[in-house]
Amino acid sequence: MDQLNLIDIWRVRNPNLRKYTWRQRNPLIQSRLDYWFISENLQDWVKKCDICPAINTDHSSIHLNLEPNDNNNHGPSYWKFNDSLCDDVKFIGELRDKRSEWIEKYSDVTDQRILWELMKYEIRCYTQLYSNSKVKERNCKVNDLEKKLKQAEDILNTNPSDEANTNWEKLKSDLDDHYEYVIQGVVVRSRAAWLEKGEKNSKFFLNLGKVK
């Protein structure tokens, strides 16, 4: 490390803080096994470095945020109808009510092909609004769960016990369930052709979704 002029940036920023990136339940063993090693010259670029709960793994995630210098504007993202909405009773009911409004709105359109395109446009707009509201609601739940999990992890780091570990594992399992749904949506939006059964490295698909 000295020869390459590398530093453990998390430890530099947190010289006295005790946190871990891996743990075993029985017997309870905790250790910091994951690191960000960066060039010492990049210290001023680091905006944030943290250890946070992760999904589908016995390791915590290590976050390193650098001050962005990319001013490129990205185009619109890829949109595809979320077919899970077909099982949403509220969505189906509201869509049926909207159908009557749209038919009235375009009552002067006589060409059935144009009417069909206009109806598809209205369905898409309404679906996006409805989906956005559901995403906001789900994000609030996930943020609350992540906050509780981080608090539980801090307790486990400072005062390890079977009770603290059980509480941490329950919260982590709940968070995994939430993100499993999110990952499936990202896989669809990324237009990835496959997803290996049981594959846990879902960061590949999350990154594909971000760059669209």
C-alpha positions in Angstrom: 0.0 0.0 0.0 2.8 2.4 0.9 4.6 1.7 -2.3 1.4 2.5 -4.4 0.5 5.4 -2.2 -2.8 3.9 -1.2 -4.9 4.6 1.9 -7.8 2.9 3.7 -10.1 5.9 3.2 -12.8 4.7 5.6 -10.4 4.3 8.5 -8.8 7.7 7.6 -12.2 9.3 7.9 -13.2 7.3 10.9 -10.1 6.7 13.1 -12.0 5.8 16.3 -15.3 4.3 15.0 -15.9 0.6 15.4 -17.9 -0.9 12.5 -17.8 -4.3 10.7 -18.5 -5.5 7.2 -19.0 -9.2 7.9 -20.5 -11.2 10.7 -21.2 -14.9 11.6 -24.1 -15.7 13.8 -23.1 -18.7 15.9 -20.7 -18.1 17.5 -21.0 -14.4 16.9 -17.9 -13.2 15.1 -17.6 -9.7 13.5 -14.8 -8.3 11.3 -14.1 -5.6 8.8 -13.1 -7.5 5.7 -14.0 -5.1 3.0 -12.1 -1.9 2.2 -11.8 1.0 -0.3 -8.2 1.6 -1.0 -7.7 4.8 -3.0 -4.8 6.9 -3.9 -4.0 9.5 -1.2 -4.1 12.2 -3.9 -7.9 11.5 -4.3 -8.8 12.3 -0.7 -10.2 15.7 -1.7 -12.5 14.0 -4.2 -14.2 11.9 -1.6 -17.6 13.2 -0.6 -18.7 10.3 1.6 -17.4 6.9 2.7 -19.6 4.7 4.8 -20.5 1.1 5.7 -24.2 0.3 5.2 -26.4 -2.8 5.4 -26.5 -4.8 2.2 -29.0 -7.3 0.6 -28.7 -11.0 -0.1 -25.2 -11.3 1.5 -23.6 -11.8 4.9 -21.4 -8.8 4.2 -22.3 -5.1 4.6 -21.8 -2.8 1.6 -19.1 -0.2 1.5 -20.0 3.1 -0.1 -17.6 5.5 -1.6 -19.0 8.7 -3.1 -16.8 10.9 -5.2 -17.6 14.5 -6.2 -19.2 14.1 -9.7 -17.6 16.0 -12.6 -19.9 14.5 -15.3 -22.2 17.2 -16.7 -23.6 15.0 -19.5 -27.3 15.0 -19.9 -28.9 11.6 -20.1 -31.9 10.9 -22.3 -35.2 9.5 -21.2 -35.2 6.1 -19.5 -36.7 2.9 -21.0 -40.3 2.4 -19.9 -42.2 -0.9 -20.0 -45.6 -1.7 -18.5 -45.3 -3.4 -15.1 -47.6 -6.4 -15.5 -47.8 -6.8 -11.8 -50.3 -3.9 -11.9 -52.7 -6.3 -13.5 -53.1 -7.9 -10.0 -53.5 -4.5 -8.3 -57.3 -4.2 -7.6 -57.1 -0.4 -7.0 -55.3 0.2 -10.2 -57.7 -1.9 -12.3 -60.7 -0.2 -10.7 -59.4 3.3 -11.3 -58.3 2.4 -14.9 -61.9 1.3 -15.7 -63.2 4.6 -14.3 -60.7 6.5 -16.4 -61.7 4.7 -19.6 -65.1 6.3 -19.6 -63.5 9.8 -19.2 -61.1 9.1 -22.0 -63.8 7.9 -24.4 -65.8 11.1 -23.6 -62.6 13.2 -24.1 -62.0 11.8 -27.6 -65.7 11.4 -28.6 -65.0 13.5 -31.8 -62.3 11.0 -33.0 -63.9 8.8 -35.6 -60.9 6.8 -36.8 -60.6 3.8 -34.5 -56.9 3.4 -35.1 -56.2 7.0 -33.9 -58.6 6.4 -31.0 -56.7 3.3 -30.0 -53.3 5.1 -30.1 -54.8 8.0 -28.0 -56.2 5.5 -25.5 -52.8 3.8 -25.2 -51.2 7.2 -24.6 -53.7 7.9 -21.8 -53.1 4.5 -20.2 -49.4 5.0 -20.3 -49.6 8.4 -18.7 -51.9 7.3 -16.0 -49.9 4.1 -15.3 -46.7 6.2 -14.9 -48.4 8.5 -12.4 -49.8 5.6 -10.5 -46.5 3.7 -10.5 -44.6 6.8 -9.3 -46.9 7.1 -6.3 -46.4 3.5 -5.5 -42.7 3.9 -5.8 -42.7 6.8 -3.4 -44.7 4.9 -0.9 -42.4 1.8 -1.2 -39.3 4.0 -0.9 -40.6 5.5 2.3 -41.0 2.0 3.7 -37.5 1.0 2.5 -35.9 4.1 3.9 -37.6 3.5 7.3 -36.4 -0.1 7.2 -32.9 0.9 6.2 -32.8 3.4 9.1 -33.9 0.8 11.6 -31.4 -1.7 10.2 -28.6 0.8 10.5 -29.5 1.5 14.1 -29.7 -2.3 14.8 -26.3 -2.7 13.2 -24.8 0.1 15.3 -26.1 -1.7 18.4 -24.7 -5.0 17.3 -21.3 -3.4 16.6 -21.0 -1.8 20.0 -22.9 -4.3 22.2 -23.0 -7.7 20.4 -25.6 -10.1 21.8 -27.8 -12.9 20.5 -30.9 -10.6 20.9 -29.3 -7.8 19.0 -28.2 -10.2 16.3 -31.7 -11.8 15.9 -33.2 -8.3 15.6 -30.6 -7.3 13.0 -31.2 -10.5 11.0 -35.0 -10.0 11.0 -34.7 -6.4 9.7 -32.2 -7.5 7.1 -34.5 -10.3 5.9 -37.3 -7.8 5.5 -35.1 -5.4 3.5 -34.0 -8.3 1.3 -37.7 -9.0 0.5 -38.3 -5.4 -0.5 -35.2 -5.2 -2.7 -36.1 -8.5 -4.4 -39.1 -6.8 -5.9 -37.1 -3.8 -6.9 -34.4 -5.9 -8.6 -37.0 -7.8 -10.7 -38.2 -4.4 -12.0 -34.7 -3.3 -12.8 -34.0 -6.5 -14.7 -37.0 -5.8 -16.9 -36.0 -2.1 -17.5 -32.4 -3.1 -18.3 -33.7 -5.3 -21.1 -31.3 -8.0 -19.9 -31.9 -11.2 -21.7 -31.4 -13.5 -18.7 -31.1 -13.7 -15.0 -29.3 -16.8 -13.6 -31.5 -18.6 -11.1 -30.2 -17.9 -7.6 -27.8 -15.2 -8.8 -27.1 -12.9 -5.9 -24.8 -10.3 -7.5 -27.8 -8.1 -8.5 -25.6 -5.0 -8.7 -25.1 -5.8 -12.4 -28.7 -5.2 -13.1 -29.0 -2.2 -10.8 -26.2 -0.5 -12.8 -27.8 -1.4 -16.1 -31.0 0.3 -14.9 -29.1 3.5 -13.8 -27.4 4.1 -17.1 -30.6 4.0 -19.2 
